Amino acid sequence: MAQTDEQARQIAERAQQFHAAIHQASTPDQIREVCQAAAADYAARNGEPAREVTW
């Protein structure tokens, strides 16, 4: 699927936000919260049910 410039910009923006949030997280729980938020965002944008991040 070809991406438009706007889609590419949005993807890059989300990636930068995720990257910054991971670096600001200082505990495993905060990292887990960032990952769960990213997974929920992905699921919402793709019409999928959110899944809990586990490790």
All heavy atoms as atom14 arrays in JSON, in Angstrom:
{
  "sequence": "MAQTDEQARQIAERAQQFHAAIHQASTPDQIREVCQAAAADYAARNGEPAREVTW",
  "atom14_mask": [
    [1, 1, 1, 1, 1, 1, 1, 1, 0, 0, 0, 0, 0, 0],
    [1, 1, 1, 1, 1, 0, 0, 0, 0, 0, 0, 0, 0, 0],
    [1, 1, 1, 1, 1, 1, 1, 1, 1, 0, 0, 0, 0, 0],
    [1, 1, 1, 1, 1, 1, 1, 0, 0, 0, 0, 0, 0, 0],
    [1, 1, 1, 1, 1, 1, 1, 1, 0, 0, 0, 0, 0, 0],
    [1, 1, 1, 1, 1, 1, 1, 1, 1, 0, 0, 0, 0, 0],
    [1, 1, 1, 1, 1, 1, 1, 1, 1, 0, 0, 0, 0, 0],
    [1, 1, 1, 1, 1, 0, 0, 0, 0, 0, 0, 0, 0, 0],
    [1, 1, 1, 1, 1, 1, 1, 1, 1, 1, 1, 0, 0, 0],
    [1, 1, 1, 1, 1, 1, 1, 1, 1, 0, 0, 0, 0, 0],
    [1, 1, 1, 1, 1, 1, 1, 1, 0, 0, 0, 0, 0, 0],
    [1, 1, 1, 1, 1, 0, 0, 0, 0, 0, 0, 0, 0, 0],
    [1, 1, 1, 1, 1, 1, 1, 1, 1, 0, 0, 0, 0, 0],
    [1, 1, 1, 1, 1, 1, 1, 1, 1, 1, 1, 0, 0, 0],
    [1, 1, 1, 1, 1, 0, 0, 0, 0, 0, 0, 0, 0, 0],
    [1, 1, 1, 1, 1, 1, 1, 1, 1, 0, 0, 0, 0, 0],
    [1, 1, 1, 1, 1, 1, 1, 1, 1, 0, 0, 0, 0, 0],
    [1, 1, 1, 1, 1, 1, 1, 1, 1, 1, 1, 0, 0, 0],
    [1, 1, 1, 1, 1, 1, 1, 1, 1, 1, 0, 0, 0, 0],
    [1, 1, 1, 1, 1, 0, 0, 0, 0, 0, 0, 0, 0, 0],
    [1, 1, 1, 1, 1, 0, 0, 0, 0, 0, 0, 0, 0, 0],
    [1, 1, 1, 1, 1, 1, 1, 1, 0, 0, 0, 0, 0, 0],
    [1, 1, 1, 1, 1, 1, 1, 1, 1, 1, 0, 0, 0, 0],
    [1, 1, 1, 1, 1, 1, 1, 1, 1, 0, 0, 0, 0, 0],
    [1, 1, 1, 1, 1, 0, 0, 0, 0, 0, 0, 0, 0, 0],
    [1, 1, 1, 1, 1, 1, 0, 0, 0, 0, 0, 0, 0, 0],
    [1, 1, 1, 1, 1, 1, 1, 0, 0, 0, 0, 0, 0, 0],
    [1, 1, 1, 1, 1, 1, 1, 0, 0, 0, 0, 0, 0, 0],
    [1, 1, 1, 1, 1, 1, 1, 1, 0, 0, 0, 0, 0, 0],
    [1, 1, 1, 1, 1, 1, 1, 1, 1, 0, 0, 0, 0, 0],
    [1, 1, 1, 1, 1, 1, 1, 1, 0, 0, 0, 0, 0, 0],
    [1, 1, 1, 1, 1, 1, 1, 1, 1, 1, 1, 0, 0, 0],
    [1, 1, 1, 1, 1, 1, 1, 1, 1, 0, 0, 0, 0, 0],
    [1, 1, 1, 1, 1, 1, 1, 0, 0, 0, 0, 0, 0, 0],
    [1, 1, 1, 1, 1, 1, 0, 0, 0, 0, 0, 0, 0, 0],
    [1, 1, 1, 1, 1, 1, 1, 1, 1, 0, 0, 0, 0, 0],
    [1, 1, 1, 1, 1, 0, 0, 0, 0, 0, 0, 0, 0, 0],
    [1, 1, 1, 1, 1, 0, 0, 0, 0, 0, 0, 0, 0, 0],
    [1, 1, 1, 1, 1, 0, 0, 0, 0, 0, 0, 0, 0, 0],
    [1, 1, 1, 1, 1, 0, 0, 0, 0, 0, 0, 0, 0, 0],
    [1, 1, 1, 1, 1, 1, 1, 1, 0, 0, 0, 0, 0, 0],
    [1, 1, 1, 1, 1, 1, 1, 1, 1, 1, 1, 1, 0, 0],
    [1, 1, 1, 1, 1, 0, 0, 0, 0, 0, 0, 0, 0, 0],
    [1, 1, 1, 1, 1, 0, 0, 0, 0, 0, 0, 0, 0, 0],
    [1, 1, 1, 1, 1, 1, 1, 1, 1, 1, 1, 0, 0, 0],
    [1, 1, 1, 1, 1, 1, 1, 1, 0, 0, 0, 0, 0, 0],
    [1, 1, 1, 1, 0, 0, 0, 0, 0, 0, 0, 0, 0, 0],
    [1, 1, 1, 1, 1, 1, 1, 1, 1, 0, 0, 0, 0, 0],
    [1, 1, 1, 1, 1, 1, 1, 0, 0, 0, 0, 0, 0, 0],
    [1, 1, 1, 1, 1, 0, 0, 0, 0, 0, 0, 0, 0, 0],
    [1, 1, 1, 1, 1, 1, 1, 1, 1, 1, 1, 0, 0, 0],
    [1, 1, 1, 1, 1, 1, 1, 1, 1, 0, 0, 0, 0, 0],
    [1, 1, 1, 1, 1, 1, 1, 0, 0, 0, 0, 0, 0, 0],
    [1, 1, 1, 1, 1, 1, 1, 0, 0, 0, 0, 0, 0, 0],
    [1, 1, 1, 1, 1, 1, 1, 1, 1, 1, 1, 1, 1, 1]
  ],
  "atom14_positions": [
    [[0.85, -1.17, 0.0], [0.0, 0.0, 0.0], [0.9, 1.24, 0.0], [1.79, 1.38, 0.82], [-0.9, -0.03, 1.23], [-1.68, 1.25, 1.42], [-2.32, 1.4, 3.08], [-4.01, 1.13, 2.8], [0.0, 0.0, 0.0], [0.0, 0.0, 0.0], [0.0, 0.0, 0.0], [0.0, 0.0, 0.0], [0.0, 0.0, 0.0], [0.0, 0.0, 0.0]],
    [[0.67, 2.1, -0.91], [1.45, 3.33, -1.01], [0.99, 4.32, 0.05], [-0.19, 4.44, 0.34], [1.3, 3.94, -2.4], [0.0, 0.0, 0.0], [0.0, 0.0, 0.0], [0.0, 0.0, 0.0], [0.0, 0.0, 0.0], [0.0, 0.0, 0.0], [0.0, 0.0, 0.0], [0.0, 0.0, 0.0], [0.0, 0.0, 0.0], [0.0, 0.0, 0.0]],
    [[1.96, 5.01, 0.63], [1.65, 6.02, 1.64], [1.66, 7.4, 1.02], [2.48, 7.69, 0.17], [2.67, 5.99, 2.76], [2.65, 4.74, 3.59], [3.72, 4.78, 4.66], [4.58, 5.64, 4.66], [3.67, 3.83, 5.56], [0.0, 0.0, 0.0], [0.0, 0.0, 0.0], [0.0, 0.0, 0.0], [0.0, 0.0, 0.0], [0.0, 0.0, 0.0]],
    [[0.76, 8.21, 1.5], [0.8, 9.6, 1.09], [1.81, 10.32, 1.96], [2.26, 9.8, 2.99], [-0.58, 10.27, 1.27], [-0.88, 10.31, 2.68], [-1.68, 9.53, 0.52], [0.0, 0.0, 0.0], [0.0, 0.0, 0.0], [0.0, 0.0, 0.0], [0.0, 0.0, 0.0], [0.0, 0.0, 0.0], [0.0, 0.0, 0.0], [0.0, 0.0, 0.0]],
    [[2.18, 11.51, 1.55], [3.1, 12.31, 2.36], [2.53, 12.57, 3.75], [3.24, 12.54, 4.74], [3.42, 13.64, 1.67], [4.3, 13.48, 0.44], [4.93, 12.41, 0.29], [4.34, 14.43, -0.36], [0.0, 0.0, 0.0], [0.0, 0.0, 0.0], [0.0, 0.0, 0.0], [0.0, 0.0, 0.0], [0.0, 0.0, 0.0], [0.0, 0.0, 0.0]],
    [[1.22, 12.81, 3.81], [0.58, 13.07, 5.1], [0.62, 11.83, 6.0], [0.89, 11.93, 7.19], [-0.87, 13.52, 4.9], [-1.63, 13.78, 6.18], [-1.05, 14.88, 7.06], [-0.27, 15.72, 6.57], [-1.4, 14.9, 8.26], [0.0, 0.0, 0.0], [0.0, 0.0, 0.0], [0.0, 0.0, 0.0], [0.0, 0.0, 0.0], [0.0, 0.0, 0.0]],
    [[0.37, 10.66, 5.43], [0.44, 9.43, 6.21], [1.85, 9.2, 6.73], [2.04, 8.82, 7.88], [-0.01, 8.23, 5.38], [-1.5, 8.2, 5.11], [-1.87, 7.16, 4.08], [-1.13, 6.91, 3.12], [-3.03, 6.56, 4.26], [0.0, 0.0, 0.0], [0.0, 0.0, 0.0], [0.0, 0.0, 0.0], [0.0, 0.0, 0.0], [0.0, 0.0, 0.0]],
    [[2.83, 9.44, 5.88], [4.22, 9.28, 6.29], [4.58, 10.26, 7.41], [5.27, 9.9, 8.37], [5.15, 9.47, 5.1], [0.0, 0.0, 0.0], [0.0, 0.0, 0.0], [0.0, 0.0, 0.0], [0.0, 0.0, 0.0], [0.0, 0.0, 0.0], [0.0, 0.0, 0.0], [0.0, 0.0, 0.0], [0.0, 0.0, 0.0], [0.0, 0.0, 0.0]],
    [[4.08, 11.47, 7.32], [4.34, 12.47, 8.36], [3.72, 12.04, 9.68], [4.34, 12.15, 10.73], [3.79, 13.84, 7.94], [4.13, 14.96, 8.92], [3.28, 16.2, 8.72], [1.86, 15.98, 8.92], [1.28, 15.8, 10.12], [1.99, 15.8, 11.22], [-0.02, 15.61, 10.21], [0.0, 0.0, 0.0], [0.0, 0.0, 0.0], [0.0, 0.0, 0.0]],
    [[2.49, 11.53, 9.62], [1.81, 11.08, 10.83], [2.53, 9.9, 11.47], [2.67, 9.84, 12.7], [0.36, 10.71, 10.52], [-0.51, 11.9, 10.19], [-1.91, 11.49, 9.73], [-2.22, 10.32, 9.59], [-2.74, 12.48, 9.49], [0.0, 0.0, 0.0], [0.0, 0.0, 0.0], [0.0, 0.0, 0.0], [0.0, 0.0, 0.0], [0.0, 0.0, 0.0]],
    [[3.0, 8.98, 10.68], [3.74, 7.83, 11.19], [5.03, 8.29, 11.86], [5.36, 7.85, 12.96], [4.03, 6.81, 10.07], [2.71, 6.15, 9.64], [5.04, 5.78, 10.52], [2.81, 5.37, 8.36], [0.0, 0.0, 0.0], [0.0, 0.0, 0.0], [0.0, 0.0, 0.0], [0.0, 0.0, 0.0], [0.0, 0.0, 0.0], [0.0, 0.0, 0.0]],
    [[5.73, 9.2, 11.22], [6.98, 9.71, 11.78], [6.72, 10.45, 13.09], [7.49, 10.32, 14.06], [7.68, 10.63, 10.79], [0.0, 0.0, 0.0], [0.0, 0.0, 0.0], [0.0, 0.0, 0.0], [0.0, 0.0, 0.0], [0.0, 0.0, 0.0], [0.0, 0.0, 0.0], [0.0, 0.0, 0.0], [0.0, 0.0, 0.0], [0.0, 0.0, 0.0]],
    [[5.64, 11.19, 13.16], [5.29, 11.92, 14.38], [4.97, 10.96, 15.52], [5.44, 11.14, 16.64], [4.09, 12.83, 14.1], [3.73, 13.72, 15.28], [2.6, 14.66, 14.94], [2.73, 15.4, 13.93], [1.59, 14.64, 15.65], [0.0, 0.0, 0.0], [0.0, 0.0, 0.0], [0.0, 0.0, 0.0], [0.0, 0.0, 0.0], [0.0, 0.0, 0.0]],
    [[4.19, 9.91, 15.23], [3.88, 8.93, 16.27], [5.13, 8.21, 16.73], [5.31, 7.95, 17.93], [2.84, 7.92, 15.76], [1.44, 8.47, 15.73], [0.4, 7.38, 15.5], [0.58, 6.62, 14.29], [0.11, 6.97, 13.1], [-0.59, 8.08, 12.96], [0.32, 6.2, 12.05], [0.0, 0.0, 0.0], [0.0, 0.0, 0.0], [0.0, 0.0, 0.0]],
    [[6.01, 7.88, 15.81], [7.26, 7.21, 16.18], [8.12, 8.1, 17.08], [8.69, 7.63, 18.07], [8.04, 6.82, 14.92], [0.0, 0.0, 0.0], [0.0, 0.0, 0.0], [0.0, 0.0, 0.0], [0.0, 0.0, 0.0], [0.0, 0.0, 0.0], [0.0, 0.0, 0.0], [0.0, 0.0, 0.0], [0.0, 0.0, 0.0], [0.0, 0.0, 0.0]],
    [[8.18, 9.39, 16.76], [8.96, 10.31, 17.58], [8.35, 10.43, 18.98], [9.07, 10.45, 19.98], [9.03, 11.68, 16.9], [9.99, 12.66, 17.55], [9.41, 13.36, 18.76], [8.21, 13.61, 18.85], [10.25, 13.68, 19.71], [0.0, 0.0, 0.0], [0.0, 0.0, 0.0], [0.0, 0.0, 0.0], [0.0, 0.0, 0.0], [0.0, 0.0, 0.0]],
    [[7.03, 10.48, 19.06], [6.36, 10.57, 20.36], [6.62, 9.32, 21.19], [6.89, 9.4, 22.39], [4.86, 10.79, 20.17], [4.51, 12.16, 19.64], [3.06, 12.28, 19.23], [2.33, 11.29, 19.15], [2.63, 13.5, 18.97], [0.0, 0.0, 0.0], [0.0, 0.0, 0.0], [0.0, 0.0, 0.0], [0.0, 0.0, 0.0], [0.0, 0.0, 0.0]],
    [[6.55, 8.15, 20.56], [6.82, 6.9, 21.26], [8.27, 6.88, 21.75], [8.53, 6.54, 22.91], [6.54, 5.71, 20.34], [6.88, 4.38, 20.95], [6.05, 3.82, 21.91], [8.01, 3.69, 20.57], [6.35, 2.59, 22.48], [8.32, 2.47, 21.14], [7.49, 1.91, 22.09], [0.0, 0.0, 0.0], [0.0, 0.0, 0.0], [0.0, 0.0, 0.0]],
    [[9.18, 7.24, 20.89], [10.6, 7.27, 21.23], [10.85, 8.19, 22.44], [11.53, 7.8, 23.39], [11.42, 7.74, 20.02], [12.88, 7.72, 20.22], [13.64, 6.6, 20.0], [13.73, 8.68, 20.64], [14.91, 6.88, 20.28], [14.98, 8.14, 20.66], [0.0, 0.0, 0.0], [0.0, 0.0, 0.0], [0.0, 0.0, 0.0], [0.0, 0.0, 0.0]],
    [[10.27, 9.37, 22.42], [10.45, 10.31, 23.52], [9.84, 9.77, 24.81], [10.43, 9.88, 25.89], [9.82, 11.66, 23.16], [0.0, 0.0, 0.0], [0.0, 0.0, 0.0], [0.0, 0.0, 0.0], [0.0, 0.0, 0.0], [0.0, 0.0, 0.0], [0.0, 0.0, 0.0], [0.0, 0.0, 0.0], [0.0, 0.0, 0.0], [0.0, 0.0, 0.0]],
    [[8.65, 9.17, 24.71], [7.98, 8.64, 25.9], [8.78, 7.5, 26.53], [8.89, 7.41, 27.75], [6.58, 8.18, 25.55], [0.0, 0.0, 0.0], [0.0, 0.0, 0.0], [0.0, 0.0, 0.0], [0.0, 0.0, 0.0], [0.0, 0.0, 0.0], [0.0, 0.0, 0.0], [0.0, 0.0, 0.0], [0.0, 0.0, 0.0], [0.0, 0.0, 0.0]],
    [[9.35, 6.63, 25.7], [10.17, 5.53, 26.22], [11.38, 6.08, 26.96], [11.74, 5.6, 28.03], [10.61, 4.58, 25.08], [9.43, 3.73, 24.62], [11.78, 3.71, 25.49], [8.94, 2.7, 25.6], [0.0, 0.0, 0.0], [0.0, 0.0, 0.0], [0.0, 0.0, 0.0], [0.0, 0.0, 0.0], [0.0, 0.0, 0.0], [0.0, 0.0, 0.0]],
    [[12.0, 7.11, 26.41], [13.18, 7.68, 27.06], [12.83, 8.44, 28.34], [13.67, 8.56, 29.23], [13.95, 8.57, 26.1], [14.79, 7.78, 25.15], [16.0, 7.24, 25.49], [14.56, 7.4, 23.87], [16.49, 6.56, 24.47], [15.63, 6.64, 23.47], [0.0, 0.0, 0.0], [0.0, 0.0, 0.0], [0.0, 0.0, 0.0], [0.0, 0.0, 0.0]],
    [[11.61, 8.93, 28.45], [11.19, 9.63, 29.67], [10.75, 8.66, 30.76], [10.76, 9.01, 31.94], [10.06, 10.61, 29.35], [10.51, 11.78, 28.53], [9.35, 12.67, 28.1], [8.19, 12.36, 28.33], [9.68, 13.78, 27.46], [0.0, 0.0, 0.0], [0.0, 0.0, 0.0], [0.0, 0.0, 0.0], [0.0, 0.0, 0.0], [0.0, 0.0, 0.0]],
    [[10.38, 7.46, 30.38], [9.93, 6.46, 31.36], [11.13, 6.02, 32.2], [12.22, 5.8, 31.68], [9.32, 5.26, 30.63], [0.0, 0.0, 0.0], [0.0, 0.0, 0.0], [0.0, 0.0, 0.0], [0.0, 0.0, 0.0], [0.0, 0.0, 0.0], [0.0, 0.0, 0.0], [0.0, 0.0, 0.0], [0.0, 0.0, 0.0], [0.0, 0.0, 0.0]],
    [[10.91, 5.93, 33.51], [12.04, 5.58, 34.37], [11.83, 4.27, 35.13], [12.72, 3.83, 35.84], [12.32, 6.72, 35.36], [11.18, 6.98, 36.14], [0.0, 0.0, 0.0], [0.0, 0.0, 0.0], [0.0, 0.0, 0.0], [0.0, 0.0, 0.0], [0.0, 0.0, 0.0], [0.0, 0.0, 0.0], [0.0, 0.0, 0.0], [0.0, 0.0, 0.0]],
    [[10.67, 3.66, 34.98], [10.42, 2.38, 35.65], [9.83, 1.4, 34.64], [9.26, 1.81, 33.62], [9.42, 2.55, 36.82], [8.13, 2.88, 36.29], [9.87, 3.63, 37.8], [0.0, 0.0, 0.0], [0.0, 0.0, 0.0], [0.0, 0.0, 0.0], [0.0, 0.0, 0.0], [0.0, 0.0, 0.0], [0.0, 0.0, 0.0], [0.0, 0.0, 0.0]],
    [[9.93, 0.12, 34.94], [9.3, -0.87, 34.05], [7.8, -0.63, 33.88], [7.26, -0.82, 32.8], [9.58, -2.2, 34.74], [10.85, -1.95, 35.49], [10.74, -0.53, 35.98], [0.0, 0.0, 0.0], [0.0, 0.0, 0.0], [0.0, 0.0, 0.0], [0.0, 0.0, 0.0], [0.0, 0.0, 0.0], [0.0, 0.0, 0.0], [0.0, 0.0, 0.0]],
    [[7.12, -0.2, 34.95], [5.68, 0.07, 34.84], [5.39, 1.22, 33.88], [4.43, 1.17, 33.12], [5.07, 0.37, 36.21], [4.92, -0.87, 37.07], [4.93, -1.99, 36.52], [4.79, -0.72, 38.3], [0.0, 0.0, 0.0], [0.0, 0.0, 0.0], [0.0, 0.0, 0.0], [0.0, 0.0, 0.0], [0.0, 0.0, 0.0], [0.0, 0.0, 0.0]],
    [[6.22, 2.25, 33.9], [6.03, 3.37, 32.99], [6.29, 2.94, 31.55], [5.56, 3.33, 30.63], [6.94, 4.54, 33.37], [6.52, 5.22, 34.65], [7.52, 6.27, 35.09], [8.71, 6.19, 34.79], [7.03, 7.26, 35.84], [0.0, 0.0, 0.0], [0.0, 0.0, 0.0], [0.0, 0.0, 0.0], [0.0, 0.0, 0.0], [0.0, 0.0, 0.0]],
    [[7.3, 2.12, 31.35], [7.58, 1.6, 30.0], [6.41, 0.77, 29.52], [5.97, 0.89, 28.37], [8.9, 0.8, 29.98], [10.07, 1.74, 30.25], [9.07, 0.06, 28.65], [11.38, 1.04, 30.5], [0.0, 0.0, 0.0], [0.0, 0.0, 0.0], [0.0, 0.0, 0.0], [0.0, 0.0, 0.0], [0.0, 0.0, 0.0], [0.0, 0.0, 0.0]],
    [[5.86, -0.08, 30.39], [4.71, -0.91, 30.05], [3.53, -0.02, 29.66], [2.83, -0.3, 28.68], [4.34, -1.81, 31.22], [3.24, -2.81, 30.89], [2.94, -3.77, 32.04], [4.11, -4.57, 32.38], [4.81, -4.44, 33.51], [4.47, -3.56, 34.42], [5.86, -5.21, 33.73], [0.0, 0.0, 0.0], [0.0, 0.0, 0.0], [0.0, 0.0, 0.0]],
    [[3.29, 1.04, 30.41], [2.18, 1.96, 30.1], [2.36, 2.6, 28.73], [1.4, 2.73, 27.96], [2.07, 3.04, 31.17], [1.54, 2.54, 32.49], [1.55, 3.6, 33.58], [1.75, 4.79, 33.26], [1.36, 3.24, 34.75], [0.0, 0.0, 0.0], [0.0, 0.0, 0.0], [0.0, 0.0, 0.0], [0.0, 0.0, 0.0], [0.0, 0.0, 0.0]],
    [[3.58, 3.0, 28.42], [3.86, 3.6, 27.11], [3.58, 2.58, 26.0], [2.93, 2.9, 25.0], [5.33, 4.1, 27.03], [5.7, 4.49, 25.6], [5.54, 5.28, 27.97], [0.0, 0.0, 0.0], [0.0, 0.0, 0.0], [0.0, 0.0, 0.0], [0.0, 0.0, 0.0], [0.0, 0.0, 0.0], [0.0, 0.0, 0.0], [0.0, 0.0, 0.0]],
    [[4.02, 1.35, 26.2], [3.81, 0.32, 25.19], [2.34, -0.02, 25.04], [1.85, -0.21, 23.92], [4.62, -0.92, 25.54], [6.41, -0.67, 25.4], [0.0, 0.0, 0.0], [0.0, 0.0, 0.0], [0.0, 0.0, 0.0], [0.0, 0.0, 0.0], [0.0, 0.0, 0.0], [0.0, 0.0, 0.0], [0.0, 0.0, 0.0], [0.0, 0.0, 0.0]],
    [[1.61, -0.07, 26.15], [0.18, -0.36, 26.07], [-0.57, 0.76, 25.36], [-1.48, 0.51, 24.58], [-0.39, -0.6, 27.47], [0.03, -1.94, 28.02], [-0.44, -2.18, 29.44], [-0.66, -1.25, 30.2], [-0.56, -3.44, 29.81], [0.0, 0.0, 0.0], [0.0, 0.0, 0.0], [0.0, 0.0, 0.0], [0.0, 0.0, 0.0], [0.0, 0.0, 0.0]],
    [[-0.17, 2.0, 25.63], [-0.81, 3.13, 24.95], [-0.53, 3.08, 23.45], [-1.42, 3.34, 22.63], [-0.32, 4.46, 25.54], [0.0, 0.0, 0.0], [0.0, 0.0, 0.0], [0.0, 0.0, 0.0], [0.0, 0.0, 0.0], [0.0, 0.0, 0.0], [0.0, 0.0, 0.0], [0.0, 0.0, 0.0], [0.0, 0.0, 0.0], [0.0, 0.0, 0.0]],
    [[0.7, 2.74, 23.08], [1.04, 2.64, 21.66], [0.26, 1.5, 21.0], [-0.23, 1.65, 19.87], [2.54, 2.42, 21.5], [0.0, 0.0, 0.0], [0.0, 0.0, 0.0], [0.0, 0.0, 0.0], [0.0, 0.0, 0.0], [0.0, 0.0, 0.0], [0.0, 0.0, 0.0], [0.0, 0.0, 0.0], [0.0, 0.0, 0.0], [0.0, 0.0, 0.0]],
    [[0.12, 0.38, 21.69], [-0.63, -0.75, 21.15], [-2.11, -0.39, 20.99], [-2.73, -0.74, 19.98], [-0.47, -1.97, 22.05], [0.0, 0.0, 0.0], [0.0, 0.0, 0.0], [0.0, 0.0, 0.0], [0.0, 0.0, 0.0], [0.0, 0.0, 0.0], [0.0, 0.0, 0.0], [0.0, 0.0, 0.0], [0.0, 0.0, 0.0], [0.0, 0.0, 0.0]],
    [[-2.66, 0.32, 21.97], [-4.07, 0.73, 21.88], [-4.27, 1.71, 20.73], [-5.27, 1.63, 19.99], [-4.51, 1.35, 23.2], [0.0, 0.0, 0.0], [0.0, 0.0, 0.0], [0.0, 0.0, 0.0], [0.0, 0.0, 0.0], [0.0, 0.0, 0.0], [0.0, 0.0, 0.0], [0.0, 0.0, 0.0], [0.0, 0.0, 0.0], [0.0, 0.0, 0.0]],
    [[-3.32, 2.63, 20.55], [-3.4, 3.58, 19.44], [-3.37, 2.84, 18.11], [-4.17, 3.12, 17.21], [-2.25, 4.59, 19.54], [-2.23, 5.55, 18.37], [-3.17, 6.36, 18.25], [-1.26, 5.5, 17.57], [0.0, 0.0, 0.0], [0.0, 0.0, 0.0], [0.0, 0.0, 0.0], [0.0, 0.0, 0.0], [0.0, 0.0, 0.0], [0.0, 0.0, 0.0]],
    [[-2.45, 1.9, 17.98], [-2.35, 1.11, 16.75], [-3.66, 0.37, 16.47], [-4.18, 0.39, 15.35], [-1.19, 0.12, 16.84], [-1.13, -0.81, 15.66], [-0.47, -0.43, 14.49], [-1.74, -2.06, 15.69], [-0.42, -1.28, 13.39], [-1.71, -2.9, 14.61], [-1.04, -2.52, 13.46], [-1.01, -3.35, 12.38], [0.0, 0.0, 0.0], [0.0, 0.0, 0.0]],
    [[-4.19, -0.28, 17.51], [-5.43, -1.05, 17.35], [-6.58, -0.15, 16.94], [-7.36, -0.5, 16.05], [-5.74, -1.78, 18.66], [0.0, 0.0, 0.0], [0.0, 0.0, 0.0], [0.0, 0.0, 0.0], [0.0, 0.0, 0.0], [0.0, 0.0, 0.0], [0.0, 0.0, 0.0], [0.0, 0.0, 0.0], [0.0, 0.0, 0.0], [0.0, 0.0, 0.0]],
    [[-6.68, 1.02, 17.56], [-7.77, 1.95, 17.23], [-7.67, 2.43, 15.79], [-8.68, 2.55, 15.09], [-7.75, 3.13, 18.19], [0.0, 0.0, 0.0], [0.0, 0.0, 0.0], [0.0, 0.0, 0.0], [0.0, 0.0, 0.0], [0.0, 0.0, 0.0], [0.0, 0.0, 0.0], [0.0, 0.0, 0.0], [0.0, 0.0, 0.0], [0.0, 0.0, 0.0]],
    [[-6.45, 2.7, 15.33], [-6.29, 3.19, 13.95], [-6.52, 2.1, 12.92], [-6.82, 2.37, 11.77], [-4.88, 3.78, 13.75], [-4.73, 5.16, 14.37], [-3.35, 5.77, 14.13], [-2.32, 5.08, 14.91], [-1.48, 4.16, 14.43], [-1.49, 3.83, 13.18], [-0.59, 3.59, 15.21], [0.0, 0.0, 0.0], [0.0, 0.0, 0.0], [0.0, 0.0, 0.0]],
    [[-6.39, 0.82, 13.33], [-6.51, -0.28, 12.39], [-7.76, -1.12, 12.61], [-7.89, -2.2, 12.03], [-5.26, -1.16, 12.45], [-4.07, -0.43, 11.89], [-3.94, -0.24, 10.69], [-3.19, 0.05, 12.76], [0.0, 0.0, 0.0], [0.0, 0.0, 0.0], [0.0, 0.0, 0.0], [0.0, 0.0, 0.0], [0.0, 0.0, 0.0], [0.0, 0.0, 0.0]],
    [[-8.67, -0.63, 13.47], [-9.92, -1.34, 13.69], [-9.77, -2.69, 14.34], [-10.54, -3.6, 14.07], [0.0, 0.0, 0.0], [0.0, 0.0, 0.0], [0.0, 0.0, 0.0], [0.0, 0.0, 0.0], [0.0, 0.0, 0.0], [0.0, 0.0, 0.0], [0.0, 0.0, 0.0], [0.0, 0.0, 0.0], [0.0, 0.0, 0.0], [0.0, 0.0, 0.0]],
    [[-8.78, -2.84, 15.19], [-8.54, -4.11, 15.86], [-8.8, -3.94, 17.36], [-8.67, -2.85, 17.89], [-7.08, -4.54, 15.67], [-6.7, -4.78, 14.23], [-5.23, -5.14, 14.08], [-4.56, -5.37, 15.11], [-4.76, -5.19, 12.95], [0.0, 0.0, 0.0], [0.0, 0.0, 0.0], [0.0, 0.0, 0.0], [0.0, 0.0, 0.0], [0.0, 0.0, 0.0]],
    [[-9.12, -5.03, 18.03], [-9.28, -4.93, 19.49], [-7.91, -4.7, 20.14], [-6.9, -5.24, 19.68], [-9.86, -6.29, 19.88], [-9.52, -7.2, 18.77], [-9.4, -6.36, 17.52], [0.0, 0.0, 0.0], [0.0, 0.0, 0.0], [0.0, 0.0, 0.0], [0.0, 0.0, 0.0], [0.0, 0.0, 0.0], [0.0, 0.0, 0.0], [0.0, 0.0, 0.0]],
    [[-7.9, -3.89, 21.17], [-6.64, -3.62, 21.89], [-6.22, -4.88, 22.63], [-7.04, -5.61, 23.17], [-6.82, -2.46, 22.85], [0.0, 0.0, 0.0], [0.0, 0.0, 0.0], [0.0, 0.0, 0.0], [0.0, 0.0, 0.0], [0.0, 0.0, 0.0], [0.0, 0.0, 0.0], [0.0, 0.0, 0.0], [0.0, 0.0, 0.0], [0.0, 0.0, 0.0]],
    [[-4.93, -5.13, 22.64], [-4.39, -6.27, 23.38], [-3.47, -5.76, 24.47], [-2.78, -4.78, 24.27], [-3.59, -7.18, 22.44], [-4.49, -7.88, 21.43], [-3.66, -8.72, 20.52], [-3.65, -8.03, 19.23], [-2.78, -8.23, 18.28], [-1.82, -9.09, 18.44], [-2.86, -7.57, 17.16], [0.0, 0.0, 0.0], [0.0, 0.0, 0.0], [0.0, 0.0, 0.0]],
    [[-3.47, -6.44, 25.58], [-2.6, -6.03, 26.68], [-1.18, -6.46, 26.37], [-0.93, -7.56, 25.88], [-3.05, -6.68, 27.99], [-2.24, -6.2, 29.18], [-2.78, -6.69, 30.49], [-3.94, -7.1, 30.56], [-2.01, -6.67, 31.47], [0.0, 0.0, 0.0], [0.0, 0.0, 0.0], [0.0, 0.0, 0.0], [0.0, 0.0, 0.0], [0.0, 0.0, 0.0]],
    [[-0.25, -5.56, 26.65], [1.17, -5.86, 26.45], [1.64, -6.64, 27.68], [1.46, -6.18, 28.81], [1.99, -4.57, 26.27], [3.47, -4.89, 26.17], [1.51, -3.8, 25.07], [0.0, 0.0, 0.0], [0.0, 0.0, 0.0], [0.0, 0.0, 0.0], [0.0, 0.0, 0.0], [0.0, 0.0, 0.0], [0.0, 0.0, 0.0], [0.0, 0.0, 0.0]],
    [[2.21, -7.78, 27.45], [2.74, -8.58, 28.56], [4.18, -8.98, 28.26], [4.57, -9.1, 27.1], [1.91, -9.85, 28.78], [1.94, -10.64, 27.59], [0.48, -9.54, 29.14], [0.0, 0.0, 0.0], [0.0, 0.0, 0.0], [0.0, 0.0, 0.0], [0.0, 0.0, 0.0], [0.0, 0.0, 0.0], [0.0, 0.0, 0.0], [0.0, 0.0, 0.0]],
    [[4.93, -9.13, 29.31], [6.28, -9.7, 29.19], [6.7, -10.22, 30.5], [6.17, -10.04, 31.52], [7.32, -8.71, 28.64], [7.47, -7.45, 29.39], [8.05, -7.26, 30.6], [7.01, -6.15, 28.97], [8.0, -5.95, 30.94], [7.37, -5.25, 29.99], [6.34, -5.68, 27.88], [7.07, -3.91, 29.91], [6.05, -4.36, 27.81], [6.42, -3.48, 28.81]]
  ]
}
